[in-house]
Amino acid sequence: MRIKTLTGVLAISLLCSRCTKDFGSINTDPNQQSPATFNAEYFLASSQNEYKGAITGYESGFIFESGWAQILGAPSTGYLSNMDKYVESSNTNDYASRAWNDCYRAAGYADAIIQKHKDDAAKTNLVSAATVMKVLSLQYITDMYGDIPYTEALKGFDGTSLGTIFPPYDNQQTIYMSMLSELDVALTNFNTGEPGPTADLMYHGDITKWKKFGYSLMLRMAMRLTKVDAATAQSYAEKAYAGGVFTSNDDNALLKGENATGHGSENPRVLTLAGDIEYIRWGKEFINYLKSTSDPRLPVISEVVDIAAAVDIAVTPTVSNTTPADQFGVPNGYVTNNTSPYYIATEPDYPGAVGAGTSVAEILGKYSRPRRALYYDLNGPIFFLSYTETSLLLAEAKFRGWNVGSLSAQDYYQQGIAAALGTYSTFSASAGAIDAAAITAYASSQTLTAGKELELINTQLWLSEGSFLNFTEAWTNWRRSGYPELTPVTYPGQFANATIPRRHIYPTSESTTNSDNYQAAVGNLDGGDKWTSRVWWDK
């Protein structure tokens, strides 16, 4: 369905820096929506669509975290060097600021709902759903940047005053405690006996599913704190479990792309973009792990197209080989220039070229790429949070001895693996289908080896998030857990100095238009506003 985006209200709410003190008197259009008259129901869909945009395509995931987490590789010297080699391109700041802008828009739509209906008992479910979206969106960017404007960030023009044009930054610890508290209240206020939101693209007003989503988000947030505040992490993880988290893949929080209405999935668009399709391949560490564990998802998610001619660069290859033994991931930090010391053909495990071995397509022809039949649908799903992730986080919580139910850590671990293997049919009912008996057999064969529990659990989370194309979450959980162990890339001119980036630098616009508050936030970062500085919870 197409949900109308009320951009006039958003402009009032979020772009107040363009206002004047006489805005209310000189810019009032009686025929346009105002903060008092807009239909807030539509803003939930707008928030969902903005967040979907933030976590897909070039907003950050593909262009940065996919390579930092070594899920994808791209032997390119262009803008894909951002992710593959930690080397800036001319568009790095633009790409780095997109998720920031998208998530603040998503949070702004959600907050507009909250401010309009916070005292309206008939709209409690809408306000609670909006709170979940607000927290989801702002958690995404505080995890990415660290300290961000939070308390005063969304106080735009409310019809009587300008609000805060240059909001100060809150420290991340304060932000997390506030978000957890806000989320707790919202989830308590959900009422399954009352109507749900009417313009909900994700759950279509199903409040039971919204509650599960919210408590699963609470679990994710709690686990972020394991190294900096274990007591709070345990308290909220246990609260999340008691409240009711996801219990099956039917609960997954996702949006399907709607390409016909202009809301198609950006991930397939990136994978098929001319100039990128030759380069983007699954990473070496990623494929090697799947092969070493005989993981049944490998032939589902990966293909070798054996490109031997320029015409075969097309989205639909003439050859699609999914045989596990023939899958090879590309190592990060290489190029296709045969005069460079980083020429990919000099890599010890190079599988060889196809054809004459001179074009990019031929040089990379034996490396595995995301499988066309599974991933290239512009109407495909974008996952916000999955049952797989929830199960694996419960496995870790149980391993830590926390009260999250009667299942063992191994039970949750196997449940998470089975959930992941059953998720690919969401991308394609045919190409993503794995036989139920095969899923059960494989999941039940996976055990938590003593002394390696955290490594195994979090490596499975990395595999799952990566193969769901949730690259930022894969990278973020890697920062938190340290697993899997990844070796940084070394390459000339890096912005991260042979260190896997630990955060994003702030958008340039912050240092120029919100300078005083920006400088105060930078002072709280150990090492300053650098890609290698760590956010509060990343110890």
C-alpha positions, 0 to 999 in steps of 0.5 A, a space after each residue: 500500500 502507498 502511505 502518503 508522506 506529509 513532508 510539510 509537517 516534517 519540515 516544520 518539525 525537523 528543519 527548524 534551522 530554516 525558520 525565523 522567529 516570526 515563522 508562525 505569523 508569516 508562513 501559515 498556509 491555511 490549506 496545508 497540514 499543521 501540527 494541530 491538524 495532521 493525521 499522525 497515523 500516517 507518520 508511523 509508516 513514514 518512520 518505518 520507511 525512513 528507517 528502512 532506508 537508513 539500513 539498506 543500500 548505500 546509506 551505510 551498510 553496503 558502503 562501510 560495514 559490509 566490508 569492515 565485518 568482512 562479510 563482503 569484499 570488493 577489489 576496487 579502488 573506487 568508493 567501495 574502498 570505503 568498506 574494503 580497504 578503509 580508504 576514503 573516496 570523494 563521497 565518503 562524508 556524504 555516505 557517512 552522513 546518510 544514516 544519521 539523516 535518515 534515522 533522525 527523520 525516522 525518529 522525528 516522524 515517530 516523535 511527532 506522533 508521540 507529541 500529538 497523542 501522548 495524552 490521548 488514551 485512544 491512541 496509546 497503541 499508536 504512541 507506543 509503536 511510535 516509541 519503539 520506532 523512535 528508540 530503534 532509530 536513535 539506537 542505530 545512530 548512537 551505536 554508530 557514532 557514540 554521543 548524539 543529540 537526544 534529549 533536545 534533538 527532536 524539539 522542533 517548531 511546535 506551533 508556538 516556539 522554535 524549539 532547539 535549533 542547535 541541540 547539545 549532545 547527550 552522552 551515550 550512557 545517558 541515552 541508553 538508560 533513557 531509551 531503555 526506560 522509554 521503551 519499558 513504559 511504552 511496552 507496558 502501555 501496549 493494550 492488545 484489547 484496543 485497536 492498533 495503528 491503522 497505517 502500520 506497514 510492518 505488523 498491520 496493527 497487530 499489537 501482540 507482535 509489536 510487543 514482541 518486537 519491542 521486548 526483542 529490541 530491549 534484549 538487543 539493547 541490554 546485550 550491548 551493555 554486557 561489558 560496561 554495565 553487566 547488572 543493567 544488561 542482566 536486569 533488562 535482558 531478564 525483563 525482556 524475556 519475561 515480557 515476551 520476545 520473538 518466538 518464531 520467524 512469523 514474528 520477524 520485524 521486516 518490511 517488504 520492498 514495494 518497488 511499484 510505489 517507489 519503496 523498493 528494497 535498496 539492497 538489490 539495487 546496489 547488488 545489480 548496479 553497473 560498475 558494482 556488480 563486477 566487484 561485490 563478492 562474499 568475503 573470504 572469512 565468511 565463505 570459509 566459515 560456511 564451508 568449514 562447517 558444511 553449512 546448508 545455507 551456503 548453496 542457498 545464498 552463494 553462487 559462482 557465475 563463471 563470468 567469461 565475457 562482458 555480457 555475462 556481467 548481467 544480473 541473470 548469469 548464463 552460469 550459476 554454480 552453487 556447488 559448495 566446494 566451488 565457492 570462494 570468498 574474496 579477501 579484503 584489501 586487494 585490487 584488480 590492477 595487475 601492476 599493483 602490489 595488492 593485485 588480487 591474483 597474487 593472493 595465496 588462495 586466489 582461485 584463478 581467472 576465467 577467460 583471458 583473465 584481463 577484465 575485472 569480470 574475468 579476474 574475479 570470475 571464480 569468486 562467489 557473489 550473493 545469489 541472484 535468485 535469492 537476493 535480487 528482488 526489488 520487492 524483497 524483505 528488509 529485516 529490522 530484527 529477527 527471531 534468529 538474533 533474539 534466539 542467539 542473544 538468549 543463548 548468550 544471556 543463558 550462558 552468562 547465567 541469567 534468568 531467561 527461561 528453562 532452555 539451555 544455552 545450547 538449546 537457544 543456540 540450536 534454535 537460533 541456527 534453525 531459525 536462520 536456516 528457515 529465514 531465507 524462504 522469506 527472500 524467495 519461497 523457492 530459492 530460499 527453501 531449505 528442507 525442514 528435515 535438513 534444518 533440524 538435522 544440521 541445527 541439532 548437530 551444532 554444539 557449544 564447545 566448552 570454552 568457546 561458547 561466546 565465540 560460537 554464538 556470536 559467530 552464528 549471529 555474524 553469519 546470520 546478520 550478514 546473510 540477511 544483509 544486515 551488515 551494520 548489525 553484524 559489525 555492531 555485534 562484532 564490536 561488542 563481542 569481539 567475534 569472530 576474530 577478524 584480521 584488519 586490512 593493511 593498505 596505503 592511505 587508510 583512514 583507520 590505520 590498519 585497524 577495523 573501524 570502531 565507529 563513524 565520524 560525525 557528519 561534516 555538517 555537525 562541525 560547521 553548523 552545531 560547532 560548540 556542541 560538536 566540539 563538546 561531544 568530540 572531547 568525550 571520545 577517547 582519541 577524538 572524532 576518529 573512525 578508530 575511537 570507541 563508543 561508550 559500550 565498546 570496551 
